Amino acid sequence: METVKFKAGDATLTGNLYLPDTPDSAPGIVVAGTWTSVKEQMANRYAERLADRGFAALSFDFTGYGESEGTPRDYEAPDRKVYDIHHAVTFLANHPAVDPGRLGALGVCAAAMYMSGNAVSDPRIRSLALVAPWLHDLEICHQVYGGADGVAGKLAEAERARTTFESTGEVEYVPVVSGSDPRAAMPFDIDFYLNPTRGGLPHWPNRFAVMAWTGWLGYDSISLSPRITQPVLLVHSEDAAIPEGARRFYDGLTAPKKFIWTDGDQFAFYDQDPQVTTAINAATTHFTQTLK
């Protein structure tokens, strides 16, 4: 593994590039994880396992997260994350250890949306693997966030926070995860994020910029699927997050596609076996077949 840096607009992003033990140029995979995450929480794990299977895999921190530059910090901006992925692909394509004609992308949870968003306009990506994918549109957001009134309430909070930010530069934050704060982005006690032996890492500050609700709730990933021309693999579970979104996304795909249903809750796919190994095995087969 080597620490790497690359530009994405005005920000310099920091990533980890995992290289396989081979003298030949390898197929390259860009890897990213859940919303608000830093690379150490799940993307590194998947990238390292892919390198063990013969791929050059890049995990990185998005603009404003972790070790990467950019402000505001910890601001979930889907369009910005798609932009960052595009520049991560550029870095990977230009690396001497990578075959630029064999590039793929693996997204865990919300990164499934962002990898799909990049793929529709980036022909350099030839294959997609989406693990425990969070894929939503407004209809699903209504189901998840308390109906039309719940979504409207979050949008009103976001607008107020945006106005404050634009007038003062102050970013209003709530926890990403908290069972005691009803304003948290995920108002539950989730072991993965709160357990320091799993994803509750010191450099993940567990904060969500309130003004980010606008971009998050307005991102329609379901509508992307008919526009994707690359082969797509989905690995998911009925016990994981919004399987309905994954099914609707899959139904809209017109490119070659495969859906693997397995067991486990959403958070098991971040760091637990057999879920991670199941996903890696499926992704290895998929990328080997589609990045020839």
N, C-alpha and C positions, 0 to 999 in steps of 0.2 A: 504494500500500500504506500502511495506517496501523496502528500498533501499538495494540492494544486490550487491555483488562483486564475480566474478569468473574468473578463469584463462583461457586464450586462448593462449597457447604457452607461450611466454615470457611476454605477456601483461596481466594486470588485467583489466577486463572490468567491467563497472558499469551499473546496470540495475535497473528497478523498477518492483517488483513482486506484482501483484494485486491478492488478494486471495478472494474467495467468502465466504459468511457467511454460512458455513456448517461444521459440525463436521467430515464429512467423507472426505477421500482423493478425490480430484477432478481431472477431466481430465485437462491436461496442454497444453497450446498453446503458442508457441514462436511467437512473433509479431515483424515485422520490417517494415520500411517505405522507402521512396524514396532515390535515390542516393544522396549522400552528406548530408543527413539529420541527425539531432540529435533526440533522442527519444521523446523530448517534442513537436516536430512539428506535428506528426500524430500517431506514434506508441503508445504513452501513451494513447491517446484518444481511440484507438481500444482496447487496453489491458484492460482499465478500464471498458469499455462497456461489454467486454466479461466476466469479473469478475462479473458484475451485473447479468449476465445470468448463472452463476454457474461454470465458468471455472477459473482455476488458469492461469493467463496470464502474461508472461514475456516480457517486452520491454527492450531494452538495447542500449547503444552506441557501435558502432563497433570500432575496433582498430583504434586509431588515430583520433577519433571523440568525441566531447562532453566531458563527464567526464571520459571517458576511457583512459587508457594509450596507448602508442604506437607511433612510428614515422615511416615515415614522417606523419605529421598531415594533415588531410583533403585530403587524397589520396584515390581515388576511385579504389579499387583493388578487382574485383569480386571474384577471387579465395580466397583471404584473408577473404572476407566477408562470403563466404560459410564455410570456416574453423571456423570462429567465431560462426556461427549459430550452427555448430556441437557441439561446446563446450557449447553454451547456452542450447541446448537440454540436454546435460549431466548434467548441473546444475539443470535443471527443473526435470529431471528424478530422481535425488537423493534427491529432497526436500521432507520432510516428509508430506507435505500437498498435494502432487501430486501423482496420480496413474501413475506409470511409464509404465503401459500397455496401457494407453490411452493418447497418445501425438499427437498433431497436430501442424500445422504451418499456419500462416496468413501473407502474404506479400502484401504490398501496393506498387503499381508502380514498381520500379526497384527491390524491394525485392522479387517480384514474380519470377524473374530470380534466385535470390540467394537461396530462399527457395526451388525452384525446383532443383537447383544444389545440395543442400544437400540431398534432398529426394531420389535421384536416388541411393545413396550409404548409406542411413541411415534408416534401417528398423524400427527403434524406432518410426519414424514419420509414423503415420497410416492414416493421412488425410491432405489435402492441401486446403486452400482457398486463391484465388488470386484476389485482389481488384484493379480495374483500372490498370490491369497489363501492365507494359512495358516489352515486350518480343521481342527481336530482334535477327537477324543474320546479316551477312554481306550484304545481299541483302536489308534488311530494313535499315541498316545504310547508304547505298548508297542513298536511298530515302530521308532519314532524313537530312543527312549532306552534301548535294551538289554533289551527284554522286561519281563516282570512284575518280575523281580529288579532290573533297572536302575531302574525307576520306584519300586519300594519303597525302594531305596537313597537316591534323591533325596528322597523323602518323609521318610525318617528323618533325613537331614541338615537338612531344612527344620524338622522338629520340634525338633531340638536347637538350631538357630539361633533359632527362635522363643522357646524357653525362655530362652536367653541374653538376647535382646532384652527380654523381659518382666521379667527380674530385674535387668538392668543398664542397659538402654537402648542397648546397643551393637549395631549392625547388622553382621553378618558378610557380607562381600562376596567374590565371586570375579569374574574377568573375564567380560564378555559374550563376548568373542572372544579366543582365544589358542591357538596351535598347540603351545605348550609346557606349558600347565597343563591336565591332564585333568579338573579340576573346573570349568573354564570352561563357561558356559551353551552356547556353541558352540565346542567344542575343536578349532578349525581356524584356519589363517591365511587369513582372508577379506579380500581386497584392499579391498573397499568400506569396511569398518569400520576398517582399519588404515592406509589411504592418506589422508594429510591433504588431498589434492586432491579426494577424494571424500567419504566419510562420517566419516573419522577427525578430527573437528573438536575444537578445544580444549575446548569447553564440553560435549562428550559424554564423560563420564569412564570409559567402558568398564568399568562395574562392575554386577554383578547381585547383589541381596540374596538370600542363600541361602534364607531363609525364604519367598521368593516361589514356590518350586517347588510348594508346596501348591495355591495358587490357580491357577497356570498349568496344572499337570497335571490338575487337577480340572475345568477349564472345558470343558464339552461343547458345542461350537458346532455340531456336526452335527445335534444334536437341535433346534436353533433353526429349521432351514429350513422344516419344515411349518407353523410358526407365523407365518412372514413373509407379509404380505399385499401388500406393495409389489412393483412390478416390479423384477427383479434382473438385472444384467449381471455376468458373470464374464469376466475376461481373464486367460489363464494359458498356461503352456507345459509340455510334458511334461518339459522339462529344468529346470523351476523346482521349488519346494518342494512336497512331498506332493500331487501332482496327484490321488491317490486321494481325499484329503479333499475337494478341490473337486468331484470327480465325485459323491461320495456326498451332499454338500451340495446340489448341483444336482438330483440325482435326487429329493431330498426336497421340493423347492420345488413348491408348488401354485399360486403366483402366476405371472403372466407372467414369462418368463425367457429369457435368451439367453446362450450360452456361445461365446466367441471364443477359439479356440486359435491361438497364434502361436509364435514361436521365441524363444529366449534363456534364460539362466539366471536364477535368482531375483534376483540383485543388479543385473542389467541393467535390470530394471523400476524400480529406484530412481533411476537417473540417466543411463541410456544411451539413445541412439537406435539403431535405430528403435523400441525397445520402449516408451519413454515416449510418443512421438508416437502410436504405434499405440493405446496405452491411452487417451490423451487424446481422440483422434479418436472412438474407440468410445464413451467416456463422454459426449462432447459430443452425439453422435447420440442416445444413450440418454436423457440428461436432457432434450434438446430435445423428444423425443417423449413423455416421460412427465411432464413438468412444464409442460404446456400451461396 
